[in-house]
Amino acid sequence: MSFNQHKDHLGQKASGGVSRRAFLARVGIAAAGSLLLPSADVFAKALSRERRITLFNTNTREEWGFTCSPQQNYDSGLLSDFNHFLRDHRTEEVHPMDAALLDLLYAVTVLTEGRGEYNIISGYRAPETNQMLRKISHGVAEHSLHMQGKAIDLRTEDVSTRTIQQVALALQQGGVGYYHASDFVHLDTGEVRSW
């Protein structure tokens, strides 16, 4: 199943009341501070471009894409599609996802110079799903941000999970978990922390 892309006007706030412009400005600071790109000019040019991000849900086998532009925000139709795409595949429950996750994917794509094609392992988790997963895996938090729609687990074929982890840590925009054995990275929009 595919969903259409949508765009909207400026002014939307990311999680915690931070504007998208402020977030994207911090992306530039993270890039410069981490020397992730060769020069400020190269980074500014990379950040100014629209990016097509494509997500593949490894559980439902669905693909969904959207265009992220620093000049435009996401409309309600795109966010509704995002929520549905990242629904709990076990219960089919749809929950509002934090739009800041989309900006985080954009920033990771820019800073890794990747294709922007992500395999999604986990998005929203209903409380009963999270409880079930805690019984079979020690790596599932009791109060997981997946249950709040603020977390996503992913990997991509053209950028290593270690590189994604390092870029996400440099961004300082939330939690970053690195799961080497399972080859995925957890990104969330909660407190800045890592494991």
PyRosetta script that sets phi, psi and omega in degrees:
from pyrosetta import init, pose_from_sequence

init()
pose = pose_from_sequence("MSFNQHKDHLGQKASGGVSRRAFLARVGIAAAGSLLLPSADVFAKALSRERRITLFNTNTREEWGFTCSPQQNYDSGLLSDFNHFLRDHRTEEVHPMDAALLDLLYAVTVLTEGRGEYNIISGYRAPETNQMLRKISHGVAEHSLHMQGKAIDLRTEDVSTRTIQQVALALQQGGVGYYHASDFVHLDTGEVRSW")
pose.set_psi(1, 135.6)
pose.set_omega(1, 177.7)
pose.set_phi(2, -116.0)
pose.set_psi(2, 151.0)
pose.set_omega(2, 177.6)
pose.set_phi(3, -120.9)
pose.set_psi(3, 151.3)
pose.set_omega(3, -178.9)
pose.set_phi(4, -82.0)
pose.set_psi(4, 158.9)
pose.set_omega(4, 177.2)
pose.set_phi(5, -89.9)
pose.set_psi(5, 154.4)
pose.set_omega(5, 179.4)
pose.set_phi(6, -140.7)
pose.set_psi(6, 160.0)
pose.set_omega(6, 175.7)
pose.set_phi(7, -138.2)
pose.set_psi(7, 163.3)
pose.set_omega(7, 178.8)
pose.set_phi(8, -147.1)
pose.set_psi(8, -163.0)
pose.set_omega(8, -174.4)
pose.set_phi(9, -93.9)
pose.set_psi(9, 169.0)
pose.set_omega(9, 177.3)
pose.set_phi(10, -71.6)
pose.set_psi(10, 159.6)
pose.set_omega(10, 172.2)
pose.set_phi(11, 114.1)
pose.set_psi(11, -15.8)
pose.set_omega(11, 179.7)
pose.set_phi(12, -63.7)
pose.set_psi(12, 143.7)
pose.set_omega(12, 179.9)
pose.set_phi(13, -97.9)
pose.set_psi(13, 141.0)
pose.set_omega(13, 172.5)
pose.set_phi(14, -81.4)
pose.set_psi(14, -175.1)
pose.set_omega(14, -177.5)
pose.set_phi(15, -60.1)
pose.set_psi(15, 147.6)
pose.set_omega(15, 177.9)
pose.set_phi(16, 71.7)
pose.set_psi(16, 15.0)
pose.set_omega(16, 176.9)
pose.set_phi(17, 78.3)
pose.set_psi(17, 10.0)
pose.set_omega(17, 179.4)
pose.set_phi(18, -85.2)
pose.set_psi(18, 129.0)
pose.set_omega(18, -179.8)
pose.set_phi(19, -70.2)
pose.set_psi(19, 156.7)
pose.set_omega(19, 177.6)
pose.set_phi(20, -62.3)
pose.set_psi(20, -38.1)
pose.set_omega(20, 179.1)
pose.set_phi(21, -61.4)
pose.set_psi(21, -42.9)
pose.set_omega(21, 179.4)
pose.set_phi(22, -64.2)
pose.set_psi(22, -41.6)
pose.set_omega(22, 178.4)
pose.set_phi(23, -61.4)
pose.set_psi(23, -48.0)
pose.set_omega(23, -177.5)
pose.set_phi(24, -66.5)
pose.set_psi(24, -30.7)
pose.set_omega(24, 174.0)
pose.set_phi(25, -64.9)
pose.set_psi(25, -39.0)
pose.set_omega(25, 178.7)
pose.set_phi(26, -67.8)
pose.set_psi(26, -29.2)
pose.set_omega(26, 175.1)
pose.set_phi(27, -59.7)
pose.set_psi(27, -42.5)
pose.set_omega(27, 178.2)
pose.set_phi(28, -62.0)
pose.set_psi(28, -41.4)
pose.set_omega(28, 178.1)
pose.set_phi(29, -63.8)
pose.set_psi(29, -43.5)
pose.set_omega(29, 179.0)
pose.set_phi(30, -61.7)
pose.set_psi(30, -41.3)
pose.set_omega(30, -179.5)
pose.set_phi(31, -65.0)
pose.set_psi(31, -46.0)
pose.set_omega(31, -179.0)
pose.set_phi(32, -65.3)
pose.set_psi(32, -44.2)
pose.set_omega(32, -178.0)
pose.set_phi(33, -66.2)
pose.set_psi(33, -30.3)
pose.set_omega(33, -177.5)
pose.set_phi(34, -97.5)
pose.set_psi(34, -2.4)
pose.set_omega(34, -177.9)
pose.set_phi(35, 53.8)
pose.set_psi(35, 40.5)
pose.set_omega(35, -178.5)
pose.set_phi(36, -78.1)
pose.set_psi(36, -22.3)
pose.set_omega(36, 177.0)
pose.set_phi(37, -124.3)
pose.set_psi(37, 154.8)
pose.set_omega(37, -172.0)
pose.set_phi(38, -66.0)
pose.set_psi(38, -28.5)
pose.set_omega(38, -179.4)
pose.set_phi(39, -157.2)
pose.set_psi(39, 162.3)
pose.set_omega(39, 178.0)
pose.set_phi(40, -62.0)
pose.set_psi(40, -37.1)
pose.set_omega(40, 179.9)
pose.set_phi(41, -64.2)
pose.set_psi(41, -43.9)
pose.set_omega(41, 178.6)
pose.set_phi(42, -62.6)
pose.set_psi(42, -43.2)
pose.set_omega(42, -179.3)
pose.set_phi(43, -65.1)
pose.set_psi(43, -45.4)
pose.set_omega(43, -179.3)
pose.set_phi(44, -58.4)
pose.set_psi(44, -41.5)
pose.set_omega(44, 178.1)
pose.set_phi(45, -65.3)
pose.set_psi(45, -42.8)
pose.set_omega(45, 179.9)
pose.set_phi(46, -64.4)
pose.set_psi(46, -40.0)
pose.set_omega(46, -177.3)
pose.set_phi(47, -73.0)
pose.set_psi(47, -25.6)
pose.set_omega(47, -176.3)
pose.set_phi(48, -78.6)
pose.set_psi(48, -13.1)
pose.set_omega(48, -176.7)
pose.set_phi(49, -85.5)
pose.set_psi(49, 146.5)
pose.set_omega(49, 169.2)
pose.set_phi(50, -67.1)
pose.set_psi(50, 149.1)
pose.set_omega(50, 178.0)
pose.set_phi(51, -128.6)
pose.set_psi(51, 135.1)
pose.set_omega(51, 172.4)
pose.set_phi(52, -90.6)
pose.set_psi(52, 120.8)
pose.set_omega(52, 177.1)
pose.set_phi(53, -109.3)
pose.set_psi(53, 131.0)
pose.set_omega(53, 179.4)
pose.set_phi(54, -120.7)
pose.set_psi(54, 130.2)
pose.set_omega(54, -179.8)
pose.set_phi(55, -115.1)
pose.set_psi(55, 138.9)
pose.set_omega(55, 175.6)
pose.set_phi(56, -121.6)
pose.set_psi(56, 119.3)
pose.set_omega(56, -179.8)
pose.set_phi(57, -83.5)
pose.set_psi(57, 112.9)
pose.set_omega(57, -175.6)
pose.set_phi(58, -69.3)
pose.set_psi(58, -15.8)
pose.set_omega(58, -179.7)
pose.set_phi(59, -91.4)
pose.set_psi(59, -42.0)
pose.set_omega(59, -177.3)
pose.set_phi(60, -97.3)
pose.set_psi(60, -11.8)
pose.set_omega(60, -177.6)
pose.set_phi(61, 66.6)
pose.set_psi(61, 20.1)
pose.set_omega(61, 177.9)
pose.set_phi(62, -89.3)
pose.set_psi(62, 152.2)
pose.set_omega(62, 174.7)
pose.set_phi(63, -122.1)
pose.set_psi(63, 141.2)
pose.set_omega(63, 179.6)
pose.set_phi(64, -145.3)
pose.set_psi(64, 141.2)
pose.set_omega(64, 179.4)
pose.set_phi(65, -132.6)
pose.set_psi(65, 156.3)
pose.set_omega(65, 176.9)
pose.set_phi(66, -149.2)
pose.set_psi(66, 160.1)
pose.set_omega(66, 175.8)
pose.set_phi(67, -105.4)
pose.set_psi(67, 127.3)
pose.set_omega(67, 178.0)
pose.set_phi(68, -106.4)
pose.set_psi(68, 126.0)
pose.set_omega(68, 178.5)
pose.set_phi(69, -127.1)
pose.set_psi(69, 134.3)
pose.set_omega(69, 177.4)
pose.set_phi(70, -61.4)
pose.set_psi(70, -23.0)
pose.set_omega(70, -176.8)
pose.set_phi(71, -90.4)
pose.set_psi(71, -11.3)
pose.set_omega(71, -175.4)
pose.set_phi(72, -134.1)
pose.set_psi(72, 148.6)
pose.set_omega(72, 179.2)
pose.set_phi(73, -103.0)
pose.set_psi(73, 176.8)
pose.set_omega(73, -175.4)
pose.set_phi(74, -89.7)
pose.set_psi(74, 136.3)
pose.set_omega(74, 177.4)
pose.set_phi(75, -89.3)
pose.set_psi(75, 173.9)
pose.set_omega(75, -174.9)
pose.set_phi(76, -64.4)
pose.set_psi(76, -31.2)
pose.set_omega(76, 178.9)
pose.set_phi(77, -66.1)
pose.set_psi(77, -44.1)
pose.set_omega(77, 178.1)
pose.set_phi(78, -63.8)
pose.set_psi(78, -44.7)
pose.set_omega(78, -179.2)
pose.set_phi(79, -64.4)
pose.set_psi(79, -36.6)
pose.set_omega(79, 176.4)
pose.set_phi(80, -63.3)
pose.set_psi(80, -42.6)
pose.set_omega(80, 177.2)
pose.set_phi(81, -63.1)
pose.set_psi(81, -41.4)
pose.set_omega(81, 178.7)
pose.set_phi(82, -61.2)
pose.set_psi(82, -45.2)
pose.set_omega(82, 178.4)
pose.set_phi(83, -60.0)
pose.set_psi(83, -44.8)
pose.set_omega(83, -179.2)
pose.set_phi(84, -66.3)
pose.set_psi(84, -42.3)
pose.set_omega(84, -179.1)
pose.set_phi(85, -60.7)
pose.set_psi(85, -38.2)
pose.set_omega(85, -177.3)
pose.set_phi(86, -97.1)
pose.set_psi(86, 19.5)
pose.set_omega(86, 179.2)
pose.set_phi(87, -60.3)
pose.set_psi(87, 161.6)
pose.set_omega(87, 174.8)
pose.set_phi(88, -70.3)
pose.set_psi(88, 111.6)
pose.set_omega(88, -175.5)
pose.set_phi(89, -70.7)
pose.set_psi(89, -15.9)
pose.set_omega(89, 179.0)
pose.set_phi(90, -81.4)
pose.set_psi(90, -38.7)
pose.set_omega(90, -177.5)
pose.set_phi(91, -105.9)
pose.set_psi(91, -12.5)
pose.set_omega(91, -173.9)
pose.set_phi(92, 65.4)
pose.set_psi(92, 14.7)
pose.set_omega(92, 178.3)
pose.set_phi(93, -74.8)
pose.set_psi(93, 132.5)
pose.set_omega(93, 177.4)
pose.set_phi(94, -103.0)
pose.set_psi(94, 137.4)
pose.set_omega(94, -178.0)
pose.set_phi(95, -137.2)
pose.set_psi(95, 145.9)
pose.set_omega(95, 177.2)
pose.set_phi(96, -60.4)
pose.set_psi(96, 128.4)
pose.set_omega(96, 177.3)
pose.set_phi(97, -98.7)
pose.set_psi(97, 148.6)
pose.set_omega(97, 179.1)
pose.set_phi(98, -70.0)
pose.set_psi(98, 120.7)
pose.set_omega(98, -179.6)
pose.set_phi(99, -61.4)
pose.set_psi(99, -22.2)
pose.set_omega(99, 178.7)
pose.set_phi(100, -62.8)
pose.set_psi(100, -21.3)
pose.set_omega(100, 175.8)
pose.set_phi(101, -63.6)
pose.set_psi(101, -34.4)
pose.set_omega(101, 178.0)
pose.set_phi(102, -65.1)
pose.set_psi(102, -42.9)
pose.set_omega(102, 177.7)
pose.set_phi(103, -65.3)
pose.set_psi(103, -36.1)
pose.set_omega(103, 178.2)
pose.set_phi(104, -63.6)
pose.set_psi(104, -42.1)
pose.set_omega(104, 176.4)
pose.set_phi(105, -62.2)
pose.set_psi(105, -40.5)
pose.set_omega(105, 177.4)
pose.set_phi(106, -60.4)
pose.set_psi(106, -48.4)
pose.set_omega(106, -178.4)
pose.set_phi(107, -62.0)
pose.set_psi(107, -43.0)
pose.set_omega(107, 179.0)
pose.set_phi(108, -63.2)
pose.set_psi(108, -40.2)
pose.set_omega(108, 179.2)
pose.set_phi(109, -62.8)
pose.set_psi(109, -45.8)
pose.set_omega(109, 179.9)
pose.set_phi(110, -62.1)
pose.set_psi(110, -49.2)
pose.set_omega(110, -172.4)
pose.set_phi(111, -73.5)
pose.set_psi(111, -25.8)
pose.set_omega(111, 177.2)
pose.set_phi(112, -92.2)
pose.set_psi(112, -9.1)
pose.set_omega(112, -174.6)
pose.set_phi(113, 56.5)
pose.set_psi(113, 35.3)
pose.set_omega(113, 179.9)
pose.set_phi(114, -84.0)
pose.set_psi(114, 175.8)
pose.set_omega(114, 179.6)
pose.set_phi(115, -77.6)
pose.set_psi(115, -14.6)
pose.set_omega(115, -178.5)
pose.set_phi(116, 77.7)
pose.set_psi(116, 30.7)
pose.set_omega(116, 178.9)
pose.set_phi(117, -115.3)
pose.set_psi(117, 110.6)
pose.set_omega(117, -172.8)
pose.set_phi(118, -116.2)
pose.set_psi(118, 137.3)
pose.set_omega(118, 170.7)
pose.set_phi(119, -92.4)
pose.set_psi(119, 121.0)
pose.set_omega(119, -177.0)
pose.set_phi(120, -96.5)
pose.set_psi(120, 123.4)
pose.set_omega(120, 179.6)
pose.set_phi(121, -93.0)
pose.set_psi(121, -37.5)
pose.set_omega(121, -178.6)
pose.set_phi(122, -153.5)
pose.set_psi(122, 139.2)
pose.set_omega(122, 173.6)
pose.set_phi(123, -123.0)
pose.set_psi(123, -113.9)
pose.set_omega(123, 178.6)
pose.set_phi(124, -71.1)
pose.set_psi(124, 142.7)
pose.set_omega(124, 172.8)
pose.set_phi(125, -128.1)
pose.set_psi(125, 125.8)
pose.set_omega(125, 172.9)
pose.set_phi(126, -66.4)
pose.set_psi(126, 152.2)
pose.set_omega(126, -179.6)
pose.set_phi(127, -52.9)
pose.set_psi(127, -39.8)
pose.set_omega(127, -179.7)
pose.set_phi(128, -67.6)
pose.set_psi(128, -34.5)
pose.set_omega(128, 175.7)
pose.set_phi(129, -66.7)
pose.set_psi(129, -44.5)
pose.set_omega(129, -179.7)
pose.set_phi(130, -61.7)
pose.set_psi(130, -41.5)
pose.set_omega(130, 179.1)
pose.set_phi(131, -63.4)
pose.set_psi(131, -42.4)
pose.set_omega(131, 178.3)
pose.set_phi(132, -62.3)
pose.set_psi(132, -43.5)
pose.set_omega(132, -179.9)
pose.set_phi(133, -66.3)
pose.set_psi(133, -32.6)
pose.set_omega(133, 177.3)
pose.set_phi(134, -63.6)
pose.set_psi(134, -30.1)
pose.set_omega(134, -180.0)
pose.set_phi(135, -72.9)
pose.set_psi(135, -24.4)
pose.set_omega(135, -176.7)
pose.set_phi(136, -110.2)
pose.set_psi(136, -6.3)
pose.set_omega(136, -179.7)
pose.set_phi(137, -144.9)
pose.set_psi(137, 131.9)
pose.set_omega(137, 179.2)
pose.set_phi(138, -76.4)
pose.set_psi(138, -10.3)
pose.set_omega(138, -176.8)
pose.set_phi(139, -89.6)
pose.set_psi(139, 7.4)
pose.set_omega(139, -178.0)
pose.set_phi(140, -101.7)
pose.set_psi(140, 121.0)
pose.set_omega(140, -177.8)
pose.set_phi(141, -74.1)
pose.set_psi(141, 143.3)
pose.set_omega(141, 179.4)
pose.set_phi(142, -60.9)
pose.set_psi(142, -40.5)
pose.set_omega(142, -179.2)
pose.set_phi(143, -111.0)
pose.set_psi(143, 49.1)
pose.set_omega(143, -175.7)
pose.set_phi(144, -55.4)
pose.set_psi(144, 138.6)
pose.set_omega(144, 175.6)
pose.set_phi(145, -69.4)
pose.set_psi(145, -12.6)
pose.set_omega(145, 172.1)
pose.set_phi(146, -59.1)
pose.set_psi(146, -34.3)
pose.set_omega(146, -179.3)
pose.set_phi(147, -72.6)
pose.set_psi(147, -15.7)
pose.set_omega(147, 178.3)
pose.set_phi(148, -102.0)
pose.set_psi(148, 1.7)
pose.set_omega(148, -178.1)
pose.set_phi(149, 72.5)
pose.set_psi(149, 27.0)
pose.set_omega(149, -177.1)
pose.set_phi(150, -117.1)
pose.set_psi(150, 15.5)
pose.set_omega(150, -176.6)
pose.set_phi(151, -142.4)
pose.set_psi(151, 152.5)
pose.set_omega(151, 178.7)
pose.set_phi(152, -147.5)
pose.set_psi(152, 138.8)
pose.set_omega(152, 175.6)
pose.set_phi(153, -110.0)
pose.set_psi(153, 134.3)
pose.set_omega(153, -172.9)
pose.set_phi(154, -154.4)
pose.set_psi(154, 168.8)
pose.set_omega(154, 169.1)
pose.set_phi(155, -151.9)
pose.set_psi(155, 167.7)
pose.set_omega(155, 175.9)
pose.set_phi(156, -142.9)
pose.set_psi(156, 155.1)
pose.set_omega(156, -174.8)
pose.set_phi(157, -82.1)
pose.set_psi(157, -21.4)
pose.set_omega(157, -174.7)
pose.set_phi(158, -102.3)
pose.set_psi(158, -5.4)
pose.set_omega(158, 178.7)
pose.set_phi(159, -134.4)
pose.set_psi(159, 134.9)
pose.set_omega(159, -179.3)
pose.set_phi(160, -67.4)
pose.set_psi(160, 152.3)
pose.set_omega(160, 177.2)
pose.set_phi(161, -65.3)
pose.set_psi(161, -30.3)
pose.set_omega(161, 176.6)
pose.set_phi(162, -63.1)
pose.set_psi(162, -42.1)
pose.set_omega(162, 178.5)
pose.set_phi(163, -66.0)
pose.set_psi(163, -43.1)
pose.set_omega(163, 176.9)
pose.set_phi(164, -58.5)
pose.set_psi(164, -43.9)
pose.set_omega(164, 179.1)
pose.set_phi(165, -59.4)
pose.set_psi(165, -47.4)
pose.set_omega(165, -177.4)
pose.set_phi(166, -63.3)
pose.set_psi(166, -41.6)
pose.set_omega(166, 178.2)
pose.set_phi(167, -65.2)
pose.set_psi(167, -45.8)
pose.set_omega(167, -179.7)
pose.set_phi(168, -62.3)
pose.set_psi(168, -38.5)
pose.set_omega(168, 176.5)
pose.set_phi(169, -63.0)
pose.set_psi(169, -40.2)
pose.set_omega(169, 179.7)
pose.set_phi(170, -65.1)
pose.set_psi(170, -31.6)
pose.set_omega(170, -179.3)
pose.set_phi(171, -69.4)
pose.set_psi(171, -29.3)
pose.set_omega(171, 179.0)
pose.set_phi(172, 53.4)
pose.set_psi(172, 47.4)
pose.set_omega(172, -177.6)
pose.set_phi(173, -113.4)
pose.set_psi(173, 6.3)
pose.set_omega(173, -179.6)
pose.set_phi(174, 159.9)
pose.set_psi(174, -161.5)
pose.set_omega(174, -178.8)
pose.set_phi(175, -80.3)
pose.set_psi(175, 145.3)
pose.set_omega(175, 178.4)
pose.set_phi(176, -134.3)
pose.set_psi(176, 117.3)
pose.set_omega(176, 176.5)
pose.set_phi(177, -114.3)
pose.set_psi(177, 134.1)
pose.set_omega(177, -179.2)
pose.set_phi(178, -113.6)
pose.set_psi(178, 120.9)
pose.set_omega(178, -178.8)
pose.set_phi(179, -115.6)
pose.set_psi(179, 85.7)
pose.set_omega(179, -175.3)
pose.set_phi(180, -59.8)
pose.set_psi(180, -47.2)
pose.set_omega(180, -175.3)
pose.set_phi(181, -63.1)
pose.set_psi(181, -36.6)
pose.set_omega(181, -180.0)
pose.set_phi(182, -93.8)
pose.set_psi(182, -4.9)
pose.set_omega(182, 177.0)
pose.set_phi(183, 56.1)
pose.set_psi(183, 56.6)
pose.set_omega(183, 171.7)
pose.set_phi(184, -149.9)
pose.set_psi(184, 163.8)
pose.set_omega(184, 178.2)
pose.set_phi(185, -121.0)
pose.set_psi(185, 136.6)
pose.set_omega(185, 173.7)
pose.set_phi(186, -96.8)
pose.set_psi(186, 127.5)
pose.set_omega(186, 174.1)
pose.set_phi(187, -122.0)
pose.set_psi(187, 135.9)
pose.set_omega(187, 174.4)
pose.set_phi(188, -141.7)
pose.set_psi(188, 168.8)
pose.set_omega(188, -177.5)
pose.set_phi(189, -107.5)
pose.set_psi(189, 26.0)
pose.set_omega(189, 176.8)
pose.set_phi(190, -87.1)
pose.set_psi(190, -151.3)
pose.set_omega(190, 178.4)
pose.set_phi(191, -63.2)
pose.set_psi(191, 150.7)
pose.set_omega(191, 178.0)
pose.set_phi(192, -73.0)
pose.set_psi(192, 119.6)
pose.set_omega(192, -180.0)
pose.set_phi(193, -164.7)
pose.set_psi(193, 168.6)
pose.set_omega(193, 179.4)
pose.set_phi(194, -150.2)
pose.set_psi(194, 157.6)
pose.set_omega(194, 176.8)
pose.set_phi(195, -154.4)
pose.dump_pdb("model.pdb")
